[in-house]
């Protein structure tokens, strides 16, 4: 299930993998000096936050995770007969196991150094599968949240629908192309074929599985929101009026979500939204935000499939209605007091 040609993939990996390995060697080698610089910066800025030591810890752990993943994935490729048996059941189970442990490593390298903690309302609704998870995407760091919760907390096998840009992260590139995930071309030459691939992916969601999609497609900015409304005002004025009420989310791009609903007509539908990653839209903002000054609050709603309309037009109205509910929850949560209890998971 590849979204780009084999040659293009290996050309990309010839750049990304050596770059990550080299960066890891350099940062690890210089880590004593970097730690001293970070320590002095934190003493000058105020010791309580330990901002620069946290950032250094994140950088070190993330690079080590990426490099170790490259090595482990190479060994897994050898074990599968140099890729010959990659699609075999035992190989897929092995790679799902490796993916789950990679997600756990991501939690340890990102959330813990950054002081991030999770508060989840409705986590018990995530099992059993099959489920289709419709999530919020607001920053560089939140795409991993569903995987962290679904795979690590509930041992569900995840099928991600993610934007193609993420293949430039070596671990995502390797894992994503060995397991049933799909990297979406947001401007495809053959839109019908792209949607068919998403539908086929959803069809394979099993009783112990979950499909994850982010219908916004990208982060919300005022410019993007206004551009979407302008296009909708011409194409679908009635829907434009409906989604204009959104204060925090971009209007859902429905094609991929509807394709998943078509592909798997047994899976319940879960909406998963969150508050806490709003300022993580660039590396500069991440540096300013560290450490988290509040828990990451996550809200889960589950809808039985029998309650989801079957007609695509009605499904779109249903999607917009529940997307507005997610937006309302975000608005109320951001305006309310910080939660005082959190999970270290």
C-alpha positions in Angstrom: 0.0 0.0 0.0 2.4 2.6 -1.2 1.5 6.2 -2.1 4.7 6.9 -4.0 6.8 4.9 -6.4 9.5 2.6 -5.1 12.3 4.6 -6.7 11.1 7.9 -5.2 10.9 6.3 -1.8 14.4 5.1 -1.8 15.7 8.4 -3.1 14.0 10.1 -0.1 15.3 7.5 2.3 18.8 8.0 1.0 18.5 11.6 2.3 16.4 11.3 5.5 18.0 8.2 7.1 21.7 9.3 6.9 20.7 12.7 8.0 18.9 11.4 11.1 21.8 9.0 12.0 24.4 11.8 11.5 22.3 14.2 13.7 22.0 11.5 16.4 25.8 10.9 16.4 26.5 14.7 16.6 24.0 15.5 19.3 24.9 12.4 21.5 28.6 13.3 21.1 28.1 16.9 22.1 25.5 16.1 24.7 27.8 16.9 27.7 28.5 20.3 26.3 24.9 20.9 25.3 23.7 19.9 28.7 26.1 22.4 30.3 24.8 25.2 28.0 21.2 24.2 28.7 21.8 24.2 32.5 23.3 27.7 32.4 20.4 28.9 30.3 17.9 27.5 32.7 19.7 29.0 35.7 19.6 32.4 34.0 16.0 32.0 32.9 14.7 30.4 36.1 15.3 26.9 37.3 11.7 25.9 37.9 10.7 25.3 34.3 14.0 23.7 33.2 13.0 24.6 29.7 16.3 24.1 27.9 17.2 20.8 29.7 13.7 19.5 28.7 14.2 20.5 25.1 17.6 18.9 25.0 16.2 15.7 26.6 13.5 15.7 24.0 16.0 16.1 21.1 18.3 13.4 22.4 15.5 10.9 23.1 13.8 11.5 19.8 16.9 11.2 17.7 17.9 8.0 19.5 14.4 6.7 19.0 14.5 7.5 15.2 18.0 5.9 14.8 17.1 2.8 16.8 13.9 2.4 14.7 15.9 2.5 11.5 18.1 -0.2 12.8 15.2 -2.4 14.1 13.3 -1.9 10.9 16.4 -3.0 8.9 16.6 -6.2 11.0 12.9 -6.8 10.6 13.3 -6.5 6.8 16.1 -9.1 6.9 13.9 -11.4 9.1 11.1 -11.2 6.5 13.4 -12.5 3.8 14.5 -9.1 2.7 10.9 -8.0 2.4 9.7 -11.2 0.6 7.3 -12.2 3.4 6.4 -8.6 4.5 2.7 -9.2 3.9 2.6 -12.5 5.8 0.4 -12.6 9.0 3.4 -13.2 11.3 5.3 -10.3 9.8 2.3 -7.9 10.1 1.9 -9.0 13.8 5.6 -8.4 14.4 5.4 -4.9 12.8 2.3 -4.0 14.8 4.2 -5.0 17.9 7.2 -2.8 16.8 4.9 0.1 15.9 3.3 0.0 19.4 6.7 0.1 21.1 7.7 2.9 18.8 4.6 4.9 19.9 5.6 4.2 23.5 9.0 5.5 22.8 7.5 8.6 21.2 5.6 9.2 24.4 8.7 8.9 26.5 10.7 11.2 24.2 8.1 13.9 23.8 5.4 14.0 26.5 7.5 13.2 29.5 10.4 15.7 28.9 7.9 18.4 27.9 6.0 17.9 31.1 2.9 16.8 29.2 0.2 14.7 31.0 -3.1 13.4 29.6 -6.6 13.7 31.0 -9.0 11.5 29.0 -12.8 11.8 29.3 -14.5 8.8 27.8 -11.5 6.5 27.3 -13.6 3.4 28.2 -15.6 4.1 25.0 -12.7 3.2 22.7 -13.1 -0.6 23.0 -14.2 -2.9 21.5 -13.4 -2.4 17.9 -13.9 -2.0 15.1 -14.0 1.8 15.3 -13.4 4.7 12.9 -11.7 7.6 14.8 -12.3 11.1 13.6 -9.7 13.3 15.3 -8.6 16.9 15.7 -5.3 18.0 14.1 -4.0 21.3 15.4 -0.2 21.0 15.7 3.0 19.3 14.9 2.6 16.9 17.8 -1.0 15.8 18.2 -1.2 13.3 15.3 0.4 10.7 17.5 -2.3 11.1 20.3 -4.8 8.6 18.9 -2.0 6.0 18.3 -0.7 6.5 21.8 -4.1 6.0 23.4 -5.5 3.3 21.0 -2.3 1.2 20.7 -0.6 1.6 24.0 -3.6 1.8 26.3 -5.9 -0.6 24.5 -3.7 -2.7 22.2 -5.7 -1.9 19.1 -4.2 -2.3 15.7 -4.3 1.2 14.1 -4.8 2.1 10.4 -3.8 5.7 9.9 -4.9 8.0 7.1 -2.2 10.7 7.3 -0.8 13.4 5.0 2.0 12.5 2.7 4.4 15.0 4.2 4.9 12.7 7.1 6.9 10.3 5.0 9.9 12.6 5.5 10.1 11.3 9.1 12.1 8.0 8.6 10.3 6.0 11.3 6.9 6.9 9.9 8.1 6.2 6.4 9.3 2.7 7.3 6.4 1.7 9.6 3.8 3.4 7.5 4.7 1.5 4.3 4.9 -1.9 5.9 1.6 -1.8 7.7 -1.9 -0.9 6.4 -1.6 2.9 6.7 -2.3 5.3 3.8 -0.4 8.6 3.1 -2.8 10.9 1.4 -1.9 13.0 -1.6 -4.1 16.1 -0.9 -3.9 17.1 -4.5 -4.1 13.8 -6.3 -4.2 13.3 -10.1 -6.7 10.5 -9.6 -9.0 11.5 -6.8 -11.3 8.4 -7.2 -8.3 6.1 -6.9 -7.2 7.8 -3.7 -10.6 7.6 -2.1 -10.8 3.9 -3.2 -7.6 3.2 -1.4 -8.9 4.8 1.8 -12.1 2.8 1.5 -10.2 -0.4 1.1 -8.0 0.4 4.1 -11.2 0.9 6.2 -12.6 -2.4 5.0 -9.8 -4.2 6.8 -10.4 -2.8 10.3 -11.0 -5.8 12.5 -12.5 -6.4 15.9 -9.2 -5.5 17.5 -8.6 -2.5 15.2 -9.2 1.2 14.6 -9.0 3.5 11.6 -7.9 7.0 12.3 -8.5 10.1 10.1 -8.0 13.8 10.6 -10.6 15.5 8.4 -9.3 19.0 8.7 -6.3 17.9 6.6 -4.0 20.6 8.1 -3.8 23.1 11.0 -6.4 25.9 11.3 -5.3 29.5 10.6 -7.6 32.5 10.0 -6.4 32.6 6.4 -7.1 28.9 5.8 -10.5 29.1 7.5 -11.5 32.1 5.4 -10.3 30.4 2.2 -12.3 27.2 3.0 -15.4 29.3 3.6 -14.9 31.3 0.4 -14.8 28.0 -1.6 -17.8 26.5 0.2 -19.8 29.7 -0.3 -19.6 29.1 -4.0 -19.9 25.3 -4.0 -22.3 24.7 -1.2 -23.7 28.0 0.4 -25.9 26.1 2.9 -23.0 24.1 4.3 -20.8 27.3 4.3 -23.4 28.9 6.6 -23.4 25.9 8.9 -19.6 25.5 9.3 -19.0 29.3 9.6 -19.9 28.8 13.3 -16.7 26.9 14.0 -14.4 28.8 16.3 -11.4 26.4 16.6 -11.7 23.7 13.9 -11.4 23.9 10.2 -14.5 22.5 8.4 -14.1 18.8 7.8 -13.0 17.8 4.4 -15.6 15.0 4.1 -14.4 12.8 1.2 -11.9 10.7 3.1 -14.2 10.2 6.1 -17.2 9.3 4.0 -14.9 6.8 2.1 -14.0 5.2 5.4 -17.7 4.9 6.3 -18.4 3.3 3.0 -15.5 0.9 3.2 -16.5 -0.4 6.6 -20.2 -0.3 7.4 -19.9 -2.2 10.7 -17.4 0.0 12.6 -18.7 2.4 15.2 -17.6 6.0 14.9 -15.6 7.8 17.5 -14.9 11.5 17.7 -11.7 12.4 19.6 -10.8 16.0 20.2 -8.4 17.6 22.6 -7.0 20.9 24.1 -3.4 21.5 24.9 -1.5 21.5 21.6 -2.8 24.8 20.2 0.6 26.6 20.4 2.6 23.7 19.0 2.4 24.9 15.5 6.1 25.5 14.9 9.4 24.7 16.5 9.7 28.3 17.7 6.3 28.1 19.4 7.2 24.7 21.0 10.3 26.2 22.5 8.3 29.1 24.0 5.6 26.7 25.3 7.8 24.2 27.1 7.0 22.9 29.6 3.2 22.3 29.2 1.4 24.7 31.6 -1.7 22.5 31.7 -2.6 18.9 31.0 -3.6 17.7 27.6 -7.4 17.2 27.9 -9.0 14.7 25.5 -12.6 14.1 24.9 -14.1 11.0 23.4 -17.6 10.4 22.0 -18.7 7.1 20.5 -21.6 6.5 18.2 -23.1 3.1 17.4 -23.0 2.4 13.7 -26.8 1.9 13.6 -27.1 5.6 14.6 -25.0 6.9 11.7 -26.9 7.8 8.6 -26.3 5.6 5.5 -27.0 8.2 2.9 -23.8 10.3 2.0 -25.7 13.6 2.1 -27.1 12.8 5.5 -23.7 11.5 6.6 -22.2 14.9 5.7 -24.8 16.8 7.8 -24.3 14.3 10.6 -20.5 14.8 10.4 -20.8 18.6 10.5 -23.2 18.5 13.5 -20.8 16.4 15.6 -17.8 18.4 14.4 -19.6 21.5 15.8 -20.1 19.6 19.0 -16.3 19.0 19.2 -15.7 22.7 18.5 -18.1 23.7 21.3 -16.3 21.4 23.7 -12.9 22.9 22.8 -14.3 26.4 23.3 -15.8 25.5 26.7 -12.7 23.7 27.9 -10.2 26.4 26.8 -12.4 29.0 28.6 -12.7 26.9 31.8 -10.3 26.3 34.7 -7.3 24.0 34.3 -7.9 20.4 35.4 -5.9 19.5 38.4 -5.7 15.7 37.9 -3.8 14.0 35.1 -2.5 10.7 34.0 1.2 10.1 33.5 0.4 7.7 30.6 
